[in-house]
Amino acid sequence: MTQGAPHTTTFDCRDLDRLLEPYLDGEFEEDDRATIETHLSVCAPCRDGAATAMAFRSALRARLREAFAPGSPQATAPDSLRRRISAALDAEEARPAVWWRRVLSPLPVAALAACVAGVLVVFAGHRATDPLVEEAVRKHARDLPLELTTASIAPELIPSMLASKLDFNPKPPAFRGDGVKLVGARLAQIRNWPAAYMRYETPRGPLGLFIIDDPQRRVAEEGHRVSAGPATIWVMNMRGYNVAVWRSNEIVYSLVSDLDEADLVRLVETAQSAER
């Protein structure tokens, strides 16, 4: 058993804060792991924290695989570092997985340490500093309950129902990606700006779309600039999520996702094509 493991009959959130990282790295024996998993099964805040750690690690692994693939133009790391990272990722995927590990799919801290130099290259120029993006990511990750769901309301009625409580019409883009489905919406607040939040399901995880009215153009243009049909979108990374931000006249859209950058841009392009 690793030193500091939960070898007690009581276990609380402070213990989990201290033990989450080594737990995700598989450092505990079965009994201690079961204690942590029992706490996660009944404590929503700790479960959300674990899910956030999972999102970061999952996105990091995907980005590392993309960046350190042979011939990748996205990083300048030496071949020796590329080989170590590829071997670490392959070894992690080959490890037996307990039920929670299958959900969290972590990368060991030792492998992360070996990847630090490459990570700095991969994320350079793509990290977000805009407080709007940071708050959008944080609120999407919290997975708050939806006020309107397509299980009880026709999807086409949701924008007008939100508009009745806002000073603008939160018309959503018509995403046409395979398997993209609106599941619901709620009112939100982004830095004191009223917003609409719409959640989508995709085969690769949920998407969160924030829509705000910005006639004063307060939203910064930062990140990686990409052309998506007739629109210019800004793609950036925050807390392991890829975020696409674009404008349509006075309305600004911020799409938070687990998608790779290329897939995210293609999804936004489908919406731009639908508006032509």
C-alpha positions as CSV (number, residue, x, y, z in Angstrom):
1,M,0.0,0.0,0.0
2,T,1.3,3.4,-0.9
3,Q,2.2,5.7,2.1
4,G,-0.7,8.0,2.8
5,A,-3.4,5.7,1.6
6,P,-6.9,5.8,3.2
7,H,-6.2,3.1,5.9
8,T,-9.0,4.4,8.1
9,T,-12.7,3.8,8.7
10,T,-13.6,7.4,8.0
11,F,-12.9,9.2,4.7
12,D,-13.9,12.7,3.7
13,C,-13.4,15.2,0.8
14,R,-10.2,16.6,2.3
15,D,-8.7,13.1,2.1
16,L,-9.7,12.8,-1.5
17,D,-8.1,16.2,-2.4
18,R,-4.9,14.8,-1.0
19,L,-5.2,11.3,-2.6
20,L,-6.9,11.8,-5.9
21,E,-3.7,12.1,-8.1
22,P,-2.0,9.0,-6.7
23,Y,-5.3,7.2,-6.9
24,L,-5.7,8.1,-10.6
25,D,-2.1,6.8,-11.1
26,G,-3.1,3.4,-9.7
27,E,-0.9,3.5,-6.6
28,F,-3.3,2.0,-4.2
29,E,-4.1,-1.6,-3.4
30,E,-7.6,-3.0,-3.9
31,D,-9.1,-2.3,-0.5
32,D,-7.9,1.3,-0.4
33,R,-9.0,1.9,-4.0
34,A,-12.5,0.6,-3.0
35,T,-12.7,3.1,-0.1
36,I,-12.0,6.0,-2.5
37,E,-14.5,4.6,-5.1
38,T,-17.2,4.3,-2.5
39,H,-16.7,8.0,-1.6
40,L,-16.8,9.0,-5.3
41,S,-20.0,7.1,-5.8
42,V,-21.9,9.1,-3.1
43,C,-20.1,12.5,-3.3
44,A,-21.0,14.6,-6.3
45,P,-18.5,17.4,-5.8
46,C,-15.6,15.0,-5.5
47,R,-16.9,13.0,-8.5
48,D,-17.0,16.3,-10.5
49,G,-13.4,17.0,-9.4
50,A,-12.4,13.5,-10.6
51,A,-14.2,14.0,-13.9
52,T,-12.4,17.3,-14.4
53,A,-9.1,15.6,-13.8
54,M,-10.2,12.9,-16.3
55,A,-11.0,15.5,-18.9
56,F,-7.6,17.1,-18.7
57,R,-5.7,13.9,-18.8
58,S,-7.8,12.5,-21.7
59,A,-7.3,15.7,-23.7
60,L,-3.6,15.7,-22.9
61,R,-3.2,12.1,-24.0
62,A,-5.0,12.8,-27.3
63,R,-2.9,16.0,-27.9
64,L,0.3,14.2,-27.1
65,R,-0.5,11.4,-29.5
66,E,-1.3,13.9,-32.2
67,A,1.7,16.1,-31.6
68,F,4.3,13.4,-31.2
69,A,3.2,11.1,-34.0
70,P,5.9,10.6,-36.7
71,G,6.1,13.5,-39.1
72,S,3.8,15.7,-37.0
73,P,4.4,19.4,-37.7
74,Q,2.9,20.5,-34.4
75,A,5.9,19.9,-32.2
76,T,9.7,20.2,-32.4
77,A,10.7,17.6,-29.7
78,P,13.6,15.3,-30.5
79,D,12.9,11.8,-31.6
80,S,14.1,10.3,-28.3
81,L,11.3,12.3,-26.4
82,R,8.7,11.3,-29.0
83,R,9.6,7.6,-28.5
84,R,9.4,7.8,-24.7
85,I,6.0,9.5,-24.8
86,S,4.7,7.0,-27.4
87,A,5.9,4.1,-25.2
88,A,4.4,5.6,-22.1
89,L,1.0,6.1,-23.8
90,D,1.1,2.5,-25.2
91,A,2.0,1.1,-21.8
92,E,-0.9,3.0,-20.1
93,E,-3.4,1.7,-22.6
94,A,-2.2,-1.9,-22.1
95,R,-2.7,-1.8,-18.3
96,P,-5.7,-3.7,-16.7
97,A,-8.4,-1.2,-15.8
98,V,-10.7,-1.2,-12.8
99,W,-14.1,0.3,-13.4
100,W,-13.2,3.8,-12.3
101,R,-9.9,3.7,-14.3
102,R,-11.9,2.8,-17.4
103,V,-13.9,6.0,-16.9
104,L,-11.0,8.3,-16.0
105,S,-8.4,6.7,-18.3
106,P,-5.5,8.5,-16.6
107,L,-1.9,9.0,-17.7
108,P,0.6,8.3,-14.9
109,V,2.3,11.3,-13.3
110,A,5.7,9.8,-14.2
111,A,4.8,9.8,-17.8
112,L,3.4,13.4,-17.5
113,A,6.8,14.5,-16.1
114,A,8.5,13.0,-19.0
115,C,6.2,14.9,-21.3
116,V,6.6,18.4,-19.8
117,A,8.9,19.7,-22.5
118,G,6.6,18.5,-25.3
119,V,3.4,19.8,-23.6
120,L,4.9,23.3,-23.5
121,V,5.4,23.1,-27.3
122,V,2.0,21.5,-28.1
123,F,-0.1,24.1,-26.2
124,A,2.0,27.2,-27.0
125,G,-0.3,29.7,-28.7
126,H,-3.4,27.7,-28.0
127,R,-4.1,28.4,-24.4
128,A,-6.9,30.7,-23.4
129,T,-6.5,33.7,-21.1
130,D,-9.9,35.3,-21.9
131,P,-12.0,35.2,-18.6
132,L,-15.1,34.5,-20.7
133,V,-13.6,31.3,-22.0
134,E,-12.3,30.3,-18.6
135,E,-15.7,30.7,-17.0
136,A,-17.5,29.0,-19.9
137,V,-15.2,26.0,-19.5
138,R,-15.7,25.9,-15.7
139,K,-19.4,26.1,-15.9
140,H,-19.6,23.4,-18.7
141,A,-17.4,21.1,-16.6
142,R,-19.8,21.5,-13.6
143,D,-22.5,19.8,-15.6
144,L,-25.3,21.8,-13.9
145,P,-28.9,20.6,-14.4
146,L,-30.7,21.7,-17.6
147,E,-33.9,23.7,-17.3
148,L,-35.2,22.6,-20.6
149,T,-34.7,19.1,-22.2
150,T,-35.6,17.7,-25.5
151,A,-37.1,14.7,-23.7
152,S,-40.1,16.9,-22.9
153,I,-39.8,19.8,-25.3
154,A,-39.4,20.0,-29.1
155,P,-35.9,21.1,-29.9
156,E,-37.1,23.9,-32.2
157,L,-39.0,25.5,-29.3
158,I,-36.1,25.8,-26.9
159,P,-34.5,29.0,-28.4
160,S,-37.8,30.9,-28.2
161,M,-38.4,29.8,-24.7
162,L,-34.9,31.1,-23.7
163,A,-35.4,34.3,-25.7
164,S,-38.5,35.1,-23.6
165,K,-36.1,35.5,-20.6
166,L,-33.2,37.2,-22.4
167,D,-32.8,40.5,-24.3
168,F,-31.7,38.7,-27.4
169,N,-32.5,35.7,-29.5
170,P,-30.2,32.8,-28.7
171,K,-30.5,31.1,-32.1
172,P,-28.2,28.1,-32.1
173,P,-26.1,27.0,-35.0
174,A,-27.4,24.1,-37.1
175,F,-24.6,21.5,-36.4
176,R,-24.7,18.7,-38.9
177,G,-22.0,16.4,-37.6
178,D,-22.8,12.7,-37.3
179,G,-24.5,11.9,-34.1
180,V,-24.7,15.5,-32.8
181,K,-27.9,15.9,-30.8
182,L,-29.3,18.7,-28.7
183,V,-30.3,17.4,-25.3
184,G,-31.3,20.5,-23.5
185,A,-30.6,24.1,-22.4
186,R,-30.6,26.5,-19.5
187,L,-30.0,30.2,-18.7
188,A,-26.5,31.0,-17.7
189,Q,-24.3,34.0,-16.6
190,I,-20.9,34.6,-18.0
191,R,-19.0,37.4,-16.3
192,N,-22.3,39.2,-15.5
193,W,-23.5,38.8,-19.0
194,P,-26.8,36.9,-19.5
195,A,-26.2,33.8,-21.7
196,A,-27.9,30.8,-23.0
197,Y,-26.3,27.4,-22.5
198,M,-27.1,24.5,-24.8
199,R,-25.8,21.0,-24.3
200,Y,-25.3,18.5,-27.1
201,E,-24.4,14.8,-27.2
202,T,-21.9,13.4,-29.6
203,P,-20.4,10.0,-30.0
204,R,-17.2,11.5,-28.6
205,G,-18.6,13.2,-25.5
206,P,-20.8,16.2,-24.6
207,L,-20.5,19.7,-26.1
208,G,-21.5,22.9,-24.3
209,L,-22.5,25.9,-26.3
210,F,-22.7,29.4,-24.7
211,I,-24.4,32.2,-26.6
212,I,-24.1,35.8,-25.5
213,D,-25.1,39.2,-27.0
214,D,-21.9,41.3,-27.5
215,P,-22.7,44.5,-29.5
216,Q,-19.8,46.3,-27.7
217,R,-17.4,43.6,-28.9
218,R,-16.1,42.9,-25.4
219,V,-15.1,39.3,-26.2
220,A,-11.4,39.1,-27.0
221,E,-10.1,37.5,-30.2
222,E,-7.4,35.2,-29.0
223,G,-6.1,31.7,-29.6
224,H,-5.5,30.0,-32.9
225,R,-7.3,31.7,-35.8
226,V,-9.0,29.3,-38.2
227,S,-11.3,29.9,-41.2
228,A,-14.5,27.8,-41.1
229,G,-16.4,28.5,-44.2
230,P,-17.3,32.3,-44.2
231,A,-16.6,32.7,-40.5
232,T,-13.4,33.2,-38.6
233,I,-13.2,31.1,-35.4
234,W,-10.7,31.3,-32.6
235,V,-9.6,27.9,-31.2
236,M,-8.0,27.6,-27.8
237,N,-7.4,25.1,-25.0
238,M,-8.5,25.6,-21.4
239,R,-8.4,23.0,-18.6
240,G,-8.1,20.2,-21.1
241,Y,-11.0,21.3,-23.2
242,N,-10.8,22.6,-26.8
243,V,-13.0,25.8,-27.2
244,A,-14.1,27.4,-30.5
245,V,-15.3,31.0,-30.3
246,W,-16.9,32.8,-33.2
247,R,-19.1,35.8,-33.9
248,S,-22.3,36.3,-36.0
249,N,-23.0,40.0,-36.1
250,E,-23.6,40.9,-32.4
251,I,-23.9,37.3,-31.2
252,V,-20.9,35.4,-29.9
253,Y,-20.8,31.6,-29.6
254,S,-18.4,29.7,-27.4
255,L,-18.4,25.9,-28.0
256,V,-16.6,23.8,-25.3
257,S,-15.7,20.3,-26.2
258,D,-13.6,17.2,-25.8
259,L,-13.1,17.0,-29.5
260,D,-9.8,17.3,-31.2
261,E,-9.2,20.7,-32.8
262,A,-9.6,19.4,-36.3
263,D,-13.0,17.7,-35.5
264,L,-14.1,20.8,-33.6
265,V,-13.4,23.1,-36.6
266,R,-15.2,20.7,-39.0
267,L,-18.2,20.7,-36.7
268,V,-18.4,24.5,-36.7
269,E,-18.0,24.5,-40.5
270,T,-21.1,22.3,-40.8
271,A,-23.1,25.0,-39.1
272,Q,-21.6,27.8,-41.3
273,S,-22.5,25.8,-44.4
274,A,-26.1,25.3,-43.1
275,E,-26.5,29.1,-42.9
276,R,-25.6,29.8,-46.5
